[in-house]
Amino acid sequence: MPRPFIIENFSSNQSTNIENDNNSIMAKQNISNYYKQISIVIVKLFLSICFLLCLYFLIVCVRTHNIHQINDKEDDNNLNFSTNNQPNQPDRLIQMITTTTTAAESNRRQPKSIKLSRILHSYRHNPSKQQKIFKEDDDDNNNGQDEIQINNLRQQYSIAEKNVRSKSNDNIDDYNDCGYHLAFTLIERENNEHLYASKLMIKFSNTLKSILININSTGLDPGSLCIHLITNDRIRPHLLHIIDNVHEELTRQWTNEPYPWLDNYNNNNHYSLNDYDKHRPLTRYFFIDSSTIELRLEYLLPTLRTFFTHKPNSYYSNALFFYSMILHQVIPSTIADRIILLDVDVQLDANILELFEEFGRFKPEEVIGIALEQQPVYRHILHEYRRTNENTTIGSPLPNGFPGFNSGIVLLHLRKMRESKLYNSLLNQDVIKHICQKYQFHGHLGDQDFYTITAIDHRLLYHTLSCGWNRQLCQWWRFHGYSNVFDDYHRCEQPIMLYHGNCNSALPTLTYYGGGGGSGYRRR
């Protein structure tokens, strides 16, 4: 018989191989577990670092936000203190000058733009002081630079001196120098915590800048341009910031530019005042409390909202969209007889004072100047009436139709509005209801609906402005069912003097390329 040791030897070798395989598997598992543990540690470390970084950035953001809030509150408190405790006084940039303070001492402690405008103010009102003022400035060792800048400022930017008033406006004498009156309605309807950077403030800043860049006296009246801001206590401090920033920016840009074309400066340092009537008038600012207007308007609001807004709490349901209708009842005759009310979404491409000449073109019965609507909006609103009255021209485009009005720019002849029995008779709930029912009218655009529907029967009350003074850029109705007739409404062949970015349309960009005055700005 064969010896069994051979079999026994085979079993031993097999056991050894199995044991080696097991050891190899265990080693691999150990290595795999080791790498897994390392990976887990790395992931945990990475997540910890990310968490710490997020926590750090969160703390930084919170601290920065708190600092900004504290600074904003301090600024608001300072502005509120100045407006509440010093009514009818110049704004915070213009310091009060005592009778014992010399012009040179006052100049040294004021910002450059206000320093120049302070000298310009004395220069304008008393030319005999010219040499004395220049002599005092020579003590500052400025090598005559102020004289050159004064002349530049006098020719290119006489609007640097401004007078921001408090909301009371009790002293009627403050308005004696006002030759032109503009008005804006500036009320933030939403509870916006960042008012200073809100869309409303940005639009107003751009509009104000375009006005000041293009402004120039027309010879109608050498008085100041007075801008009335219809607003409330919440927005007033932010408006002061905006106004300051606009004036400072324009002053800095215009007075720092070289003026090689000066022709009024000679070797004797004498300046001519013969062209004074060509200079830009001074700009002053006044506030009108919006609550005063709303109290006057309260009796009409329910009817106005019924027929001239889409639904309760809609965009145009706010009372501010009806202010223009009753401003003649709010602004007394001792302050203004003519005023132009502008939307904040406009940009001037011409001298706004030329628009005041339109008041001289009013016919005896005309009390309001307003441009025609440049979209088929009233064709749509009046579709029920037009369907049952096929021969009507109401809602049709020019030249034979009446497309309605657009209230982005409204010329209010306040004196005529006060005296017009016809116009004031229309400010009646029953009359408005009767007219709207007669024409099956239900609008959604506030005061311009009122002007449009009342003009159907009383067109003699309204002076029609050129389309160039209210070039509306909105094209919403082109893409909502009226593309085939849109151009008949939107066409404007007149020179464009004012762009109106209604329905949030983009306005031409106004860019500063250098150069004196408004000539350094170009649209693109």
C-alpha positions as CSV (number, residue, x, y, z in Angstrom):
1,M,0.0,0.0,0.0
2,P,1.2,3.5,-0.7
3,R,2.3,5.4,2.2
4,P,-0.2,8.0,3.5
5,F,2.3,10.7,4.2
6,I,1.9,12.0,0.7
7,I,-1.7,12.7,1.4
8,E,-0.9,14.3,4.7
9,N,1.7,16.5,3.2
10,F,-0.8,17.8,0.6
11,S,-3.3,18.7,3.3
12,S,-0.6,20.7,5.1
13,N,0.3,22.7,2.0
14,Q,-3.4,23.5,1.3
15,S,-3.9,24.8,4.8
16,T,-0.9,27.0,4.5
17,N,-2.1,28.5,1.2
18,I,-5.5,29.2,2.7
19,E,-4.0,30.9,5.7
20,N,-1.8,33.1,3.5
21,D,-4.9,34.1,1.5
22,N,-6.7,35.0,4.6
23,N,-3.8,37.1,5.8
24,S,-3.7,38.8,2.5
25,I,-7.4,39.6,2.6
26,M,-7.1,40.9,6.1
27,A,-4.2,43.1,5.2
28,K,-6.1,44.5,2.3
29,Q,-9.1,45.1,4.6
30,N,-6.9,46.8,7.1
31,I,-5.4,49.1,4.4
32,S,-8.9,49.9,3.1
33,N,-10.2,50.6,6.6
34,Y,-7.1,52.8,7.2
35,Y,-7.8,54.9,4.1
36,K,-11.5,55.1,5.0
37,Q,-10.6,56.5,8.4
38,I,-8.2,59.0,6.8
39,S,-10.9,60.1,4.3
40,I,-13.4,60.5,7.1
41,V,-11.0,62.6,9.1
42,I,-10.2,64.8,6.1
43,V,-13.9,65.3,5.3
44,K,-14.6,66.2,8.9
45,L,-11.7,68.6,8.9
46,F,-12.9,70.2,5.7
47,L,-16.4,70.6,7.0
48,S,-15.1,72.1,10.2
49,I,-13.1,74.6,8.3
50,C,-16.0,75.5,6.1
51,F,-18.3,76.0,9.1
52,L,-15.7,78.2,10.8
53,L,-15.3,80.3,7.6
54,C,-19.1,80.7,7.3
55,L,-19.4,81.6,10.9
56,Y,-16.6,84.2,10.5
57,F,-18.2,85.8,7.4
58,L,-21.6,85.9,9.1
59,I,-20.1,87.7,12.1
60,V,-18.4,90.2,9.8
61,C,-21.6,90.9,7.9
62,V,-23.7,91.4,11.0
63,R,-21.1,93.8,12.5
64,T,-20.9,95.7,9.2
65,H,-24.7,95.9,9.0
66,N,-24.9,97.2,12.5
67,I,-22.2,99.8,11.9
68,H,-24.1,101.1,8.8
69,Q,-27.3,101.2,10.7
70,I,-25.7,103.3,13.5
71,N,-24.2,105.7,10.9
72,D,-27.5,106.0,9.1
73,K,-29.3,106.8,12.3
74,E,-26.6,109.4,13.2
75,D,-27.0,111.0,9.8
76,D,-30.8,111.0,10.0
77,N,-30.6,112.5,13.5
78,N,-28.3,115.2,12.3
79,L,-30.5,116.0,9.4
80,N,-33.7,115.9,11.4
81,F,-32.1,118.2,14.0
82,S,-31.1,120.7,11.4
83,T,-34.5,120.7,9.6
84,N,-36.6,120.7,12.8
85,N,-34.6,123.2,14.8
86,Q,-33.6,125.6,12.0
87,P,-36.6,126.0,9.7
88,N,-36.2,128.2,6.6
89,Q,-32.4,128.1,6.9
90,P,-29.8,127.1,4.3
91,D,-28.9,123.4,4.3
92,R,-26.1,121.8,6.3
93,L,-23.4,122.6,3.8
94,I,-23.9,126.4,4.0
95,Q,-22.8,127.7,7.3
96,M,-24.2,130.8,8.9
97,I,-22.0,133.9,8.6
98,T,-22.1,136.3,11.5
99,T,-21.8,140.0,11.0
100,T,-18.3,140.0,12.4
101,T,-17.0,137.2,10.1
102,T,-15.0,138.3,7.1
103,A,-15.5,136.7,3.7
104,A,-12.0,135.2,3.8
105,E,-12.6,133.6,7.1
106,S,-15.9,132.2,6.0
107,N,-14.4,130.9,2.7
108,R,-11.6,129.1,4.5
109,R,-14.0,126.9,6.5
110,Q,-16.4,126.0,3.8
111,P,-16.3,123.4,1.0
112,K,-15.0,124.6,-2.3
113,S,-18.3,124.5,-4.1
114,I,-20.0,126.5,-1.4
115,K,-17.1,128.9,-1.1
116,L,-17.3,129.8,-4.8
117,S,-21.1,130.1,-4.7
118,R,-20.8,132.3,-1.6
119,I,-18.5,134.7,-3.4
120,L,-20.7,134.5,-6.5
121,H,-23.7,135.5,-4.4
122,S,-22.0,138.7,-3.2
123,Y,-20.6,139.3,-6.6
124,R,-24.1,139.1,-8.2
125,H,-25.9,141.3,-5.8
126,N,-23.3,143.9,-5.3
127,P,-20.7,144.2,-8.1
128,S,-19.0,147.0,-6.2
129,K,-17.7,144.4,-3.7
130,Q,-15.9,142.6,-6.5
131,Q,-12.5,144.0,-5.9
132,K,-12.9,143.8,-2.1
133,I,-13.8,140.1,-2.3
134,F,-10.9,139.3,-4.6
135,K,-8.5,141.2,-2.3
136,E,-9.6,139.2,0.7
137,D,-9.2,136.0,-1.2
138,D,-5.7,137.0,-2.3
139,D,-4.7,136.8,1.4
140,D,-5.2,133.1,1.0
141,N,-2.2,133.0,-1.4
142,N,-4.2,131.2,-4.1
143,N,-2.4,133.0,-7.0
144,G,-5.7,134.2,-8.4
145,Q,-7.1,130.7,-9.0
146,D,-10.4,131.6,-7.2
147,E,-11.0,134.5,-9.6
148,I,-10.7,132.2,-12.6
149,Q,-12.9,129.6,-11.0
150,I,-15.4,132.3,-10.0
151,N,-15.7,133.4,-13.6
152,N,-16.0,129.8,-14.7
153,L,-18.7,129.2,-12.2
154,R,-20.5,132.4,-13.1
155,Q,-20.6,131.4,-16.7
156,Q,-21.1,127.6,-16.4
157,Y,-22.7,126.9,-13.1
158,S,-24.5,129.5,-11.2
159,I,-26.7,126.9,-9.6
160,A,-24.2,125.8,-7.1
161,E,-25.8,128.0,-4.4
162,K,-28.9,126.3,-3.2
163,N,-31.3,126.8,-0.4
164,V,-32.9,123.7,1.0
165,R,-35.8,124.6,3.2
166,S,-37.7,122.8,5.9
167,K,-41.2,121.5,5.5
168,S,-42.9,124.5,7.1
169,N,-42.3,127.1,4.4
170,D,-44.0,129.6,6.7
171,N,-42.1,132.6,5.4
172,I,-43.6,133.7,2.1
173,D,-40.7,136.1,1.6
174,D,-38.6,133.0,0.8
175,Y,-40.4,132.7,-2.5
176,N,-40.0,136.2,-3.7
177,D,-37.0,135.4,-5.9
178,C,-38.7,132.3,-7.5
179,G,-39.1,132.9,-11.2
180,Y,-39.8,129.3,-12.1
181,H,-41.5,126.6,-10.1
182,L,-41.0,122.8,-10.6
183,A,-42.6,120.1,-8.5
184,F,-41.9,116.4,-7.9
185,T,-43.9,113.9,-6.0
186,L,-41.5,111.7,-4.0
187,I,-43.2,109.1,-1.8
188,E,-41.9,105.6,-1.3
189,R,-45.0,103.4,-1.3
190,E,-43.2,100.3,-0.1
191,N,-41.6,99.9,3.4
192,N,-38.0,100.1,2.0
193,E,-35.3,100.2,4.7
194,H,-32.7,101.3,2.2
195,L,-34.4,104.4,0.9
196,Y,-31.2,106.2,0.0
197,A,-30.4,103.6,-2.7
198,S,-34.0,102.9,-3.7
199,K,-35.2,103.1,-7.3
200,L,-37.2,106.2,-6.5
201,M,-34.1,108.1,-5.2
202,I,-31.9,106.9,-8.1
203,K,-34.5,108.1,-10.7
204,F,-34.8,111.5,-8.9
205,S,-31.1,111.9,-8.8
206,N,-30.8,111.3,-12.5
207,T,-33.7,113.5,-13.4
208,L,-32.4,116.4,-11.2
209,K,-28.9,116.0,-12.8
210,S,-30.3,116.2,-16.3
211,I,-32.3,119.4,-15.4
212,L,-29.3,121.2,-13.8
213,I,-27.0,120.2,-16.7
214,N,-29.3,121.7,-19.4
215,I,-30.7,124.7,-17.5
216,N,-30.1,128.2,-18.7
217,S,-32.0,131.4,-18.3
218,T,-34.4,132.3,-21.1
219,G,-34.8,135.9,-20.3
220,L,-38.4,135.4,-19.1
221,D,-37.5,136.0,-15.5
222,P,-34.1,136.3,-13.9
223,G,-35.4,134.8,-10.7
224,S,-34.4,131.5,-9.1
225,L,-35.6,128.0,-10.1
226,C,-37.6,126.8,-7.1
227,I,-38.1,123.0,-6.9
228,H,-41.0,121.9,-4.7
229,L,-40.7,118.3,-3.3
230,I,-44.0,116.8,-2.3
231,T,-42.9,114.2,0.3
232,N,-43.1,113.1,3.9
233,D,-40.9,113.1,7.0
234,R,-39.5,109.7,6.3
235,I,-38.0,110.6,2.9
236,R,-37.0,114.2,3.5
237,P,-33.6,113.4,5.1
238,H,-32.6,111.1,2.2
239,L,-33.6,113.8,-0.3
240,L,-31.3,116.2,1.3
241,H,-28.5,113.7,0.8
242,I,-29.4,113.2,-2.9
243,I,-29.6,117.0,-3.5
244,D,-26.2,117.6,-1.9
245,N,-24.6,114.8,-3.8
246,V,-25.9,116.0,-7.2
247,H,-24.8,119.6,-6.7
248,E,-21.4,118.5,-5.3
249,E,-20.8,116.1,-8.2
250,L,-21.7,118.7,-10.9
251,T,-19.7,121.4,-9.1
252,R,-16.6,119.1,-8.9
253,Q,-16.8,118.1,-12.5
254,W,-17.4,121.5,-13.9
255,T,-15.1,123.7,-11.8
256,N,-12.2,121.4,-12.1
257,E,-12.1,121.5,-15.9
258,P,-9.9,123.9,-17.9
259,Y,-11.6,126.9,-19.6
260,P,-9.3,128.1,-22.4
261,W,-12.3,129.8,-24.2
262,L,-12.9,132.4,-21.4
263,D,-13.4,135.8,-23.0
264,N,-14.5,137.8,-20.0
265,Y,-11.1,137.5,-18.2
266,N,-8.4,140.0,-19.1
267,N,-5.1,141.1,-17.7
268,N,-6.7,143.6,-15.4
269,N,-8.8,140.9,-13.7
270,H,-12.0,142.7,-14.7
271,Y,-15.2,140.7,-15.4
272,S,-18.2,141.7,-17.5
273,L,-21.7,141.4,-16.2
274,N,-23.4,142.3,-19.5
275,D,-24.4,138.7,-20.2
276,Y,-25.8,138.1,-16.7
277,D,-29.3,137.3,-18.1
278,K,-27.7,134.3,-19.9
279,H,-26.5,132.7,-16.7
280,R,-28.1,129.8,-15.0
281,P,-30.5,130.9,-12.2
282,L,-29.9,129.8,-8.7
283,T,-31.7,126.7,-7.6
284,R,-33.7,126.5,-4.4
285,Y,-35.6,123.6,-2.8
286,F,-38.8,123.6,-0.8
287,F,-40.9,120.8,0.8
288,I,-44.6,120.3,0.6
289,D,-46.1,117.9,3.2
290,S,-48.0,115.2,1.3
291,S,-50.5,114.8,4.1
292,T,-51.7,118.4,3.4
293,I,-52.7,117.4,-0.1
294,E,-54.3,114.1,0.9
295,L,-56.6,115.9,3.3
296,R,-57.8,118.2,0.5
297,L,-58.2,115.1,-1.8
298,E,-59.9,112.9,0.7
299,Y,-63.5,113.6,-0.4
300,L,-62.7,112.6,-4.0
301,L,-60.5,109.6,-3.4
302,P,-63.2,106.9,-3.3
303,T,-64.7,107.9,-6.6
304,L,-61.2,108.4,-8.2
305,R,-60.1,104.9,-7.1
306,T,-63.4,103.4,-8.4
307,F,-63.0,104.7,-12.0
308,F,-59.2,105.4,-12.3
309,T,-57.5,102.5,-10.7
310,H,-57.4,98.8,-11.7
311,K,-58.4,97.5,-8.2
312,P,-57.9,98.4,-4.5
313,N,-54.3,98.5,-3.4
314,S,-53.1,98.5,-7.0
315,Y,-50.2,100.6,-8.1
316,Y,-52.2,103.7,-9.1
317,S,-54.6,103.5,-6.2
318,N,-52.3,105.5,-4.0
319,A,-53.4,109.1,-3.5
320,L,-50.1,110.5,-4.7
321,F,-51.2,109.7,-8.3
322,F,-54.0,112.3,-8.0
323,Y,-52.1,115.2,-6.4
324,S,-51.8,117.2,-9.6
325,M,-55.6,117.6,-9.9
326,I,-55.8,119.8,-6.7
327,L,-52.5,121.5,-6.4
328,H,-54.2,124.8,-7.1
329,Q,-56.0,124.4,-3.8
330,V,-52.9,123.6,-1.9
331,I,-50.3,126.1,-3.2
332,P,-51.4,129.6,-2.4
333,S,-51.3,132.4,-4.9
334,T,-48.6,134.2,-2.8
335,I,-46.2,131.4,-3.6
336,A,-46.8,130.4,-7.3
337,D,-49.3,131.0,-10.1
338,R,-47.6,128.5,-12.5
339,I,-45.9,125.3,-11.8
340,I,-44.6,122.3,-13.8
341,L,-45.1,118.8,-12.3
342,L,-42.7,116.2,-13.5
343,D,-42.4,112.4,-13.0
344,V,-39.1,111.2,-11.6
345,D,-38.6,108.8,-14.6
346,V,-37.8,111.6,-17.1
347,Q,-34.5,113.0,-18.5
348,L,-34.1,116.5,-20.0
349,D,-32.3,117.0,-23.2
350,A,-33.1,120.7,-23.4
351,N,-33.5,123.7,-21.1
352,I,-36.4,123.1,-18.8
353,L,-37.0,126.8,-18.6
354,E,-38.0,126.9,-22.2
355,L,-41.0,124.8,-21.3
356,F,-42.3,127.6,-19.1
357,E,-42.7,129.6,-22.3
358,E,-45.7,127.3,-23.1
359,F,-47.7,129.1,-20.4
360,G,-47.6,132.2,-22.6
361,R,-49.2,130.2,-25.4
362,F,-52.2,129.1,-23.3
363,K,-55.6,130.2,-24.7
364,P,-57.9,132.1,-22.3
365,E,-59.8,128.9,-21.3
366,E,-56.8,126.6,-21.1
367,V,-55.7,125.8,-17.5
368,I,-53.5,122.7,-17.9
369,G,-50.7,121.9,-20.4
370,I,-50.2,118.2,-21.2
371,A,-48.9,115.9,-24.0
372,L,-50.9,113.3,-25.8
373,E,-50.6,109.6,-24.9
374,Q,-48.2,107.8,-27.3
375,Q,-49.7,104.3,-26.9
376,P,-53.1,102.8,-27.7
377,V,-54.0,102.5,-24.1
378,Y,-57.2,104.5,-24.3
379,R,-58.2,102.6,-27.5
380,H,-58.2,99.6,-25.2
381,I,-59.9,101.2,-22.2
382,L,-62.6,102.7,-24.3
383,H,-63.2,99.5,-26.4
384,E,-66.8,99.1,-25.2
385,Y,-67.7,102.6,-26.1
386,R,-65.9,102.4,-29.4
387,R,-67.7,99.2,-30.3
388,T,-71.1,100.8,-29.9
389,N,-70.0,104.1,-31.5
390,E,-68.2,103.1,-34.6
391,N,-67.7,106.6,-35.9
392,T,-66.1,108.0,-32.8
393,T,-62.5,109.4,-32.9
394,I,-62.1,109.0,-29.1
395,G,-59.1,106.7,-28.5
396,S,-58.0,106.9,-32.1
397,P,-54.5,108.2,-33.1
398,L,-53.6,111.5,-34.7
399,P,-54.1,113.4,-36.9
400,N,-57.9,113.0,-36.7
401,G,-58.3,111.1,-33.4
402,F,-57.8,111.9,-29.7
403,P,-55.5,109.2,-28.2
404,G,-55.8,110.6,-24.6
405,F,-53.3,112.3,-22.4
406,N,-50.1,111.3,-20.6
407,S,-49.4,113.0,-17.3
408,G,-45.7,112.4,-17.0
409,I,-45.3,116.2,-17.5
410,V,-48.1,118.5,-16.5
411,L,-48.1,122.3,-16.8
412,L,-50.5,123.7,-14.1
413,H,-51.6,127.3,-14.5
414,L,-52.6,127.5,-10.9
415,R,-54.2,131.0,-11.1
416,K,-56.4,129.9,-14.0
417,M,-57.2,126.6,-12.2
418,R,-58.3,128.6,-9.2
419,E,-60.5,130.9,-11.3
420,S,-62.0,128.3,-13.7
421,K,-65.5,127.5,-12.6
422,L,-65.7,124.8,-15.3
423,Y,-62.5,123.0,-14.1
424,N,-63.5,123.1,-10.4
425,S,-67.0,121.9,-11.2
426,L,-65.4,118.7,-12.6
427,L,-63.8,118.0,-9.2
428,N,-67.1,116.5,-8.0
429,Q,-67.9,112.9,-7.3
430,D,-71.2,112.9,-9.2
431,V,-69.8,114.6,-12.2
432,I,-66.9,112.2,-12.5
433,K,-69.2,109.2,-12.1
434,H,-71.6,110.6,-14.8
435,I,-68.8,111.2,-17.3
436,C,-67.2,107.7,-16.7
437,Q,-70.6,105.9,-17.1
438,K,-71.4,107.9,-20.2
439,Y,-68.2,106.7,-21.9
440,Q,-68.1,103.2,-20.2
441,F,-64.8,104.2,-18.9
442,H,-62.7,102.3,-16.3
443,G,-59.1,103.3,-16.3
444,H,-56.1,102.4,-14.3
445,L,-53.6,105.3,-14.7
446,G,-54.6,107.8,-12.0
447,D,-54.8,111.6,-12.8
448,Q,-54.2,111.1,-16.5
449,D,-57.4,109.1,-16.7
450,F,-59.2,112.1,-15.2
451,Y,-57.6,114.5,-17.7
452,T,-58.4,112.2,-20.6
453,I,-62.0,111.5,-19.8
454,T,-62.9,115.2,-18.9
455,A,-61.1,116.4,-22.1
456,I,-63.6,114.5,-24.3
457,D,-66.3,117.0,-23.5
458,H,-64.1,119.9,-22.3
459,R,-61.1,119.9,-24.6
460,L,-60.9,123.7,-24.2
461,L,-59.4,123.3,-20.7
462,Y,-56.3,121.6,-22.0
463,H,-53.3,123.0,-23.9
464,T,-51.6,120.2,-25.9
465,L,-47.8,120.0,-25.6
466,S,-45.5,118.9,-28.4
467,C,-44.7,115.2,-28.3
468,G,-41.0,116.2,-28.0
469,W,-41.7,117.5,-24.5
470,N,-42.9,114.1,-23.4
471,R,-41.2,111.4,-25.6
472,Q,-42.7,108.3,-24.0
473,L,-40.4,105.2,-24.4
474,C,-42.8,102.5,-23.2
475,Q,-43.8,100.0,-25.9
476,W,-45.9,97.6,-23.8
477,W,-48.9,97.7,-26.0
478,R,-46.9,96.9,-29.1
479,F,-46.5,93.4,-27.7
480,H,-50.0,93.0,-26.2
481,G,-52.4,93.0,-29.1
482,Y,-51.9,96.3,-30.9
483,S,-48.8,95.8,-33.0
484,N,-50.6,96.7,-36.2
485,V,-51.6,100.2,-35.0
486,F,-48.9,100.9,-32.4
487,D,-46.7,103.0,-34.6
488,D,-49.6,105.3,-35.5
489,Y,-49.7,106.3,-31.8
490,H,-46.0,106.1,-31.0
491,R,-44.8,108.3,-33.9
492,C,-43.2,111.6,-32.9
493,E,-41.5,113.7,-35.6
494,Q,-40.7,116.7,-33.3
495,P,-37.3,117.4,-31.8
496,I,-37.0,115.5,-28.5
497,M,-36.4,117.7,-25.5
498,L,-37.6,115.3,-22.7
499,Y,-37.4,111.5,-22.5
500,H,-40.0,109.8,-20.4
501,G,-39.1,106.3,-19.3
502,N,-42.6,105.2,-18.5
503,C,-43.4,101.5,-17.6
504,N,-39.7,101.2,-16.4
505,S,-38.3,101.8,-19.9
506,A,-34.6,102.4,-20.2
507,L,-33.6,106.0,-20.6
508,P,-30.7,107.1,-22.7
509,T,-27.5,107.0,-20.7
510,L,-26.1,110.4,-19.8
511,T,-22.3,110.1,-19.6
512,Y,-19.7,112.8,-18.6
513,Y,-16.8,113.1,-21.0
514,G,-15.2,116.2,-19.6
515,G,-15.6,119.8,-20.6
516,G,-17.2,122.8,-19.1
517,G,-20.9,122.9,-18.1
518,G,-23.4,120.7,-19.8
519,S,-21.3,120.5,-22.9
520,G,-19.3,117.7,-21.4
521,Y,-22.3,115.3,-21.3
522,R,-23.3,113.0,-24.1
523,R,-26.3,110.6,-24.5
524,R,-25.7,107.1,-25.7
